[in-house]
Amino acid sequence: MQLSYWEIKNWFTNVDFTIVGSGIVGLHCALQLRERFPESKILILEKGILPQGASTKNAGFACFGSLSEIIDDLKSHSEEEVIQLVKKRWNGLQLLRKRLGDTTLDFKPYGGYELFLKEDDATYSECLQKLPFLNEILKPLFRWDVFSKEINRFAFENIKEYTISNPFEAQIDTGNMMQGLLKDAISKNILILNQMELTSYSEKNSSVELVVNDYTFQTKKLLFATNGFAGSLTDNAVKPARAQVLITDPIPNLDIKGTFHLDKGYYYFRNFEDRILLGGGRNLDFEGETTIDLSQTEKIQNKLEDLLKNVILPNQEYKIAHRWSGIMGIGSHKNPIVTQLSENVYCGVRLGGMGVAIGSLIGKELADLI
């Protein structure tokens, strides 16, 4: 990469903070650093044309976990850990709304619903049994019951009679969110460079030397916001998890509004205007979906189409308009990793599939480590 004097002077000289990753975490980290250090030079490096992981590829759920997902978390985390996870997600959503505003986000508080397939007796019974307990432990945070039983009123088929509703869930426009964050960052003189891949770095006395696209420069602090791509930084405490998604063409007279969950959050769908957006299915092939490959697989796409045809849109005509994938960052524990790796290197990763909810908060916490 051959650079002019002007390019070197304006972009790669006297850099105070370099952030790797221009997604939700990276942009919030940069914006928080700008508030704390108004005169600093902040550079964001992004290896993709757009954020490479999930920030521009997610389903746009403003959620903090379905009932079955939270119950499942209680089997591997303490009660206090689960409460704190939900609190982080809720507070992160409020921070995102405060920064961008509901109009920019196209925030729609339609509520959320969990569905249970007819054959899923065990999960259904467990959720109905533990619903009062979950409401009780979450009441200090929400001051109201979060979950309640509700008759299926959406003409879904092959599911149990009751759904679990959650009035605190909403949906956003993912593209609008990311454009809003990018505009905010650019307006605050934060430099963003795309298709710039960091290949190596080494610490000097009071700085970090980076090699990016075969060009070498120095920064005072290096911050990683690479989520699903952070395995090597964290001794594999973070693993990539692919999420496959499809969206239909517009459907006349679509009478479905809200965010919907199935099977402990492994499947999820929503309306976007008069389309249905549906994703998930990595539980069909955990090993195969532990990948950074952004393609789709026949096995999972067939399952998504089966749900579309037999559960979500029975007896309706529709066409699938588009398919894509995103890469999340998960691990054996759902707590995000926000830590100092060495004297001048930091990371904020492992968002556990909840990037919309906690990305803003993790970005702020990452900046506040400095």
C-alpha positions as CSV (number, residue, x, y, z in Angstrom):
1,M,0.0,0.0,0.0
2,Q,1.7,3.2,-1.2
3,L,0.5,6.3,0.5
4,S,1.1,10.0,-0.2
5,Y,2.6,12.4,2.3
6,W,-0.9,13.9,2.8
7,E,-2.5,10.5,3.6
8,I,0.3,9.7,6.0
9,K,0.0,13.1,7.7
10,N,-3.8,13.2,8.1
11,W,-4.6,9.6,8.8
12,F,-1.6,7.8,10.2
13,T,0.4,10.3,12.1
14,N,0.0,11.1,15.9
15,V,-2.8,8.6,16.3
16,D,-4.0,8.5,19.9
17,F,-6.6,5.7,19.6
18,T,-7.0,3.0,17.0
19,I,-10.1,0.9,17.1
20,V,-10.4,-2.4,15.1
21,G,-14.0,-2.9,14.0
22,S,-16.5,-0.4,12.9
23,G,-19.6,-2.1,14.2
24,I,-21.9,-1.1,17.1
25,V,-19.2,-1.6,19.7
26,G,-16.4,0.1,17.8
27,L,-18.5,3.2,16.9
28,H,-19.8,3.6,20.5
29,C,-16.2,3.1,21.8
30,A,-15.0,5.9,19.4
31,L,-17.9,8.2,20.4
32,Q,-17.2,7.7,24.1
33,L,-13.5,8.3,23.6
34,R,-14.4,11.6,21.7
35,E,-16.4,12.7,24.7
36,R,-13.6,11.9,27.1
37,F,-10.7,13.2,25.0
38,P,-12.1,16.0,22.8
39,E,-8.7,16.8,21.1
40,S,-7.6,13.2,20.4
41,K,-7.0,11.6,17.1
42,I,-9.3,8.6,16.7
43,L,-9.0,6.1,13.9
44,I,-11.3,3.1,13.2
45,L,-10.0,0.3,10.9
46,E,-12.6,-2.0,9.3
47,K,-11.6,-5.0,7.2
48,G,-14.9,-5.1,5.2
49,I,-16.6,-2.7,2.9
50,L,-19.2,-2.5,5.7
51,P,-18.9,-3.9,9.3
52,Q,-17.9,-7.5,8.7
53,G,-19.6,-9.3,11.5
54,A,-23.2,-8.8,12.5
55,S,-23.8,-5.1,13.1
56,T,-25.3,-4.5,9.6
57,K,-26.6,-8.0,9.3
58,N,-28.7,-8.7,12.4
59,A,-32.5,-9.0,12.5
60,G,-33.1,-5.7,14.3
61,F,-34.5,-7.1,17.6
62,A,-34.5,-4.7,20.5
63,C,-34.7,-7.6,23.0
64,F,-33.0,-8.9,26.1
65,G,-33.8,-12.7,26.0
66,S,-37.0,-14.8,25.6
67,L,-38.4,-16.6,28.6
68,S,-37.0,-20.0,27.5
69,E,-33.6,-18.5,26.7
70,I,-33.4,-16.9,30.2
71,I,-34.5,-20.1,31.8
72,D,-31.8,-21.9,29.8
73,D,-29.2,-19.4,31.0
74,L,-30.1,-20.1,34.6
75,K,-28.8,-23.7,34.1
76,S,-25.3,-22.5,33.4
77,H,-25.2,-19.1,35.2
78,S,-26.1,-18.0,38.7
79,E,-29.3,-16.1,39.3
80,E,-27.4,-12.9,39.9
81,E,-25.4,-13.3,36.8
82,V,-28.5,-13.7,34.7
83,I,-30.2,-10.7,36.3
84,Q,-27.0,-8.6,35.5
85,L,-27.0,-9.9,31.9
86,V,-30.6,-8.8,31.4
87,K,-29.8,-5.5,33.1
88,K,-26.8,-4.9,30.8
89,R,-29.0,-5.6,27.7
90,W,-31.8,-3.4,28.9
91,N,-29.5,-0.5,29.8
92,G,-27.6,-0.9,26.5
93,L,-30.9,-0.5,24.6
94,Q,-31.7,2.7,26.5
95,L,-28.2,4.0,25.7
96,L,-28.6,3.3,22.0
97,R,-32.0,5.0,22.0
98,K,-30.6,8.0,23.8
99,R,-27.7,8.4,21.4
100,L,-29.6,8.0,18.2
101,G,-33.2,8.7,19.0
102,D,-36.2,6.5,18.2
103,T,-36.9,8.2,14.9
104,T,-33.5,7.4,13.5
105,L,-33.8,3.8,14.8
106,D,-37.3,3.5,13.5
107,F,-38.0,2.1,16.9
108,K,-41.4,0.3,17.0
109,P,-42.5,-1.0,20.4
110,Y,-44.8,-3.7,19.1
111,G,-43.8,-6.2,21.8
112,G,-42.3,-9.6,21.6
113,Y,-43.7,-13.1,21.7
114,E,-42.4,-16.6,22.2
115,L,-44.0,-19.5,20.3
116,F,-43.7,-23.2,21.1
117,L,-44.1,-25.9,18.5
118,K,-46.8,-28.5,19.2
119,E,-44.3,-31.3,19.9
120,D,-42.2,-29.1,22.3
121,D,-44.0,-30.2,25.5
122,A,-41.0,-30.1,27.8
123,T,-39.9,-26.5,27.1
124,Y,-43.6,-25.3,27.0
125,S,-44.4,-26.8,30.4
126,E,-41.1,-25.5,32.0
127,C,-41.8,-22.0,30.7
128,L,-45.3,-21.9,32.0
129,Q,-44.2,-23.3,35.4
130,K,-41.3,-20.9,35.8
131,L,-42.9,-17.7,34.4
132,P,-44.0,-16.3,37.8
133,F,-40.5,-16.9,39.2
134,L,-38.9,-15.0,36.3
135,N,-41.3,-12.1,36.6
136,E,-40.4,-11.9,40.3
137,I,-36.7,-11.8,39.9
138,L,-36.9,-9.2,37.0
139,K,-39.5,-7.0,38.7
140,P,-36.9,-4.8,40.5
141,L,-35.5,-3.9,37.0
142,F,-38.7,-3.4,35.0
143,R,-41.2,-2.6,37.9
144,W,-43.8,-4.7,36.1
145,D,-44.4,-8.3,35.0
146,V,-42.2,-8.9,31.9
147,F,-43.8,-12.2,30.7
148,S,-47.5,-13.2,30.4
149,K,-49.5,-16.0,28.7
150,E,-51.5,-14.9,25.7
151,I,-53.6,-16.8,23.2
152,N,-52.1,-17.2,19.7
153,R,-53.8,-14.4,17.8
154,F,-51.6,-14.3,14.7
155,A,-53.0,-17.4,12.9
156,F,-49.8,-19.3,13.4
157,E,-50.2,-23.0,13.0
158,N,-48.6,-26.1,14.5
159,I,-47.8,-24.3,17.8
160,K,-49.2,-24.5,21.4
161,E,-52.3,-22.7,22.3
162,Y,-50.5,-20.0,24.4
163,T,-47.7,-17.7,23.4
164,I,-45.6,-15.8,26.0
165,S,-45.8,-12.1,25.4
166,N,-43.3,-9.4,26.5
167,P,-44.4,-5.8,26.2
168,F,-40.8,-4.5,26.7
169,E,-39.5,-5.8,23.3
170,A,-39.4,-3.7,20.2
171,Q,-37.9,-3.7,16.7
172,I,-35.5,-1.3,14.9
173,D,-34.2,-0.7,11.4
174,T,-30.6,-2.1,11.5
175,G,-29.5,-0.2,8.4
176,N,-30.8,3.1,9.9
177,M,-29.1,2.4,13.2
178,M,-25.7,1.8,11.6
179,Q,-26.0,4.8,9.2
180,G,-26.9,7.0,12.2
181,L,-23.9,5.8,14.2
182,L,-21.5,6.3,11.2
183,K,-22.9,9.9,10.6
184,D,-22.5,10.7,14.3
185,A,-18.9,9.4,14.3
186,I,-17.9,11.3,11.1
187,S,-19.5,14.5,12.4
188,K,-17.3,14.2,15.5
189,N,-14.1,14.0,13.4
190,I,-13.6,10.2,13.9
191,L,-11.6,8.8,11.0
192,I,-13.0,5.5,9.5
193,L,-11.1,3.5,6.9
194,N,-12.7,0.4,5.3
195,Q,-11.0,-2.6,3.7
196,M,-8.1,-2.2,6.1
197,E,-7.1,-5.5,7.7
198,L,-4.8,-5.5,10.7
199,T,-2.3,-8.4,10.1
200,S,-0.1,-7.9,13.1
201,Y,0.8,-5.6,16.0
202,S,3.6,-5.2,18.5
203,E,3.9,-3.1,21.6
204,K,6.7,-0.5,21.9
205,N,7.5,1.5,25.1
206,S,4.5,3.8,25.0
207,S,2.7,2.9,21.8
208,V,1.6,0.0,19.6
209,E,3.0,-0.6,16.1
210,L,0.4,-1.9,13.6
211,V,0.8,-3.5,10.3
212,V,-2.3,-2.8,8.1
213,N,-2.4,-3.8,4.4
214,D,1.4,-4.0,4.5
215,Y,1.7,-0.4,5.9
216,T,3.1,0.2,9.3
217,F,2.2,3.0,11.7
218,Q,2.0,3.6,15.4
219,T,-0.9,4.4,17.8
220,K,-0.8,5.2,21.5
221,K,-3.7,2.8,22.3
222,L,-5.2,-0.1,20.4
223,L,-8.8,-1.3,21.1
224,F,-10.3,-4.4,19.5
225,A,-14.1,-4.4,18.9
226,T,-14.1,-7.5,16.6
227,N,-16.6,-9.7,18.6
228,G,-16.9,-13.0,16.6
229,F,-13.4,-12.6,15.1
230,A,-11.7,-12.3,18.5
231,G,-10.8,-15.9,19.2
232,S,-7.0,-15.5,18.9
233,L,-7.2,-12.4,21.3
234,T,-9.0,-14.3,24.0
235,D,-7.4,-17.8,23.9
236,N,-10.6,-19.1,22.2
237,A,-12.9,-17.8,24.9
238,V,-14.8,-16.3,21.9
239,K,-16.0,-18.5,19.0
240,P,-17.7,-17.3,15.8
241,A,-21.3,-18.3,15.4
242,R,-23.0,-17.9,12.0
243,A,-26.6,-16.7,11.8
244,Q,-28.4,-17.3,8.6
245,V,-31.3,-15.0,7.6
246,L,-33.9,-14.7,4.9
247,I,-36.6,-12.0,4.1
248,T,-39.7,-12.3,1.9
249,D,-41.1,-10.0,-0.7
250,P,-43.9,-7.7,0.5
251,I,-47.0,-9.7,1.5
252,P,-50.4,-8.0,1.0
253,N,-52.5,-7.5,4.2
254,L,-49.8,-9.0,6.4
255,D,-51.3,-9.1,9.9
256,I,-48.2,-9.8,11.9
257,K,-46.4,-7.1,14.0
258,G,-43.8,-7.8,16.6
259,T,-40.7,-9.8,17.3
260,F,-41.0,-13.5,17.7
261,H,-38.9,-16.3,19.2
262,L,-38.9,-20.1,18.9
263,D,-36.8,-22.8,20.5
264,K,-34.8,-21.0,23.2
265,G,-34.1,-18.1,20.8
266,Y,-32.5,-20.4,18.2
267,Y,-35.1,-19.2,15.7
268,Y,-36.5,-15.7,15.5
269,F,-38.7,-13.7,13.1
270,R,-40.4,-10.3,12.8
271,N,-42.3,-8.2,10.4
272,F,-40.3,-5.5,8.6
273,E,-43.0,-3.3,7.1
274,D,-45.1,-5.9,5.2
275,R,-42.3,-8.5,4.9
276,I,-41.3,-11.4,7.2
277,L,-37.7,-11.6,8.2
278,L,-36.7,-15.0,9.6
279,G,-33.3,-16.3,10.9
280,G,-31.6,-18.9,13.1
281,G,-31.1,-22.6,13.0
282,R,-27.5,-22.9,14.1
283,N,-28.7,-25.5,16.6
284,L,-29.1,-27.9,13.7
285,D,-25.3,-27.9,13.2
286,F,-23.4,-26.2,15.9
287,E,-20.0,-27.4,14.6
288,G,-20.7,-26.3,11.0
289,E,-22.0,-22.9,12.1
290,T,-18.9,-22.2,14.2
291,T,-17.4,-20.4,11.2
292,I,-16.7,-17.0,9.7
293,D,-17.9,-18.1,6.3
294,L,-20.8,-15.8,5.3
295,S,-22.5,-18.3,3.0
296,Q,-25.7,-20.2,3.6
297,T,-26.4,-24.0,3.9
298,E,-29.2,-26.0,2.4
299,K,-29.9,-27.7,5.7
300,I,-30.6,-24.6,7.6
301,Q,-32.3,-22.7,4.8
302,N,-34.7,-25.7,4.3
303,K,-35.6,-25.6,8.0
304,L,-36.3,-21.8,7.8
305,E,-38.5,-22.3,4.8
306,D,-40.3,-25.2,6.6
307,L,-41.1,-22.8,9.5
308,L,-42.2,-20.1,7.1
309,K,-44.6,-22.5,5.3
310,N,-46.0,-24.5,8.1
311,V,-45.9,-22.2,11.2
312,I,-45.6,-18.5,10.3
313,L,-47.4,-18.1,7.0
314,P,-49.6,-21.2,6.5
315,N,-52.0,-21.0,3.6
316,Q,-50.4,-17.8,2.3
317,E,-48.5,-17.1,-0.9
318,Y,-45.1,-15.5,-0.5
319,K,-41.7,-15.3,-2.2
320,I,-38.3,-15.2,-0.6
321,A,-36.5,-12.0,-1.7
322,H,-33.1,-12.3,-0.2
323,R,-30.8,-14.4,2.0
324,W,-27.7,-13.5,4.0
325,S,-25.6,-14.4,7.0
326,G,-23.9,-12.6,9.9
327,I,-21.2,-13.6,12.4
328,M,-21.8,-13.4,16.1
329,G,-19.4,-13.9,19.0
330,I,-20.3,-16.5,21.6
331,G,-18.6,-18.6,24.3
332,S,-19.2,-20.9,27.2
333,H,-20.2,-17.9,29.3
334,K,-22.5,-15.2,28.2
335,N,-20.8,-12.3,30.0
336,P,-19.0,-10.0,27.5
337,I,-15.3,-9.8,27.7
338,V,-14.2,-6.2,28.3
339,T,-10.6,-6.2,29.4
340,Q,-7.1,-4.8,29.1
341,L,-4.9,-7.3,27.3
342,S,-1.6,-5.5,27.9
343,E,-0.3,-2.1,28.7
344,N,-1.7,-0.3,25.6
345,V,-4.1,-3.0,24.1
346,Y,-7.8,-3.5,25.1
347,C,-10.8,-5.5,23.8
348,G,-14.6,-5.5,24.1
349,V,-15.9,-8.7,22.6
350,R,-18.2,-11.8,23.1
351,L,-21.7,-10.2,22.8
352,G,-23.5,-13.6,22.8
353,G,-25.9,-12.8,20.0
354,M,-27.1,-9.7,21.8
355,G,-25.1,-7.0,19.9
356,V,-28.1,-4.6,19.4
357,A,-28.9,-4.7,23.1
358,I,-25.4,-4.5,24.7
359,G,-23.1,-3.3,21.9
360,S,-23.5,0.4,22.9
361,L,-22.8,-0.4,26.6
362,I,-19.8,-2.6,25.8
363,G,-18.4,0.1,23.5
364,K,-18.7,2.7,26.4
365,E,-17.1,0.3,28.9
366,L,-14.3,-0.4,26.5
367,A,-13.5,3.3,26.1
368,D,-13.7,3.8,29.9
369,L,-10.9,1.3,30.4
370,I,-8.5,3.9,29.1
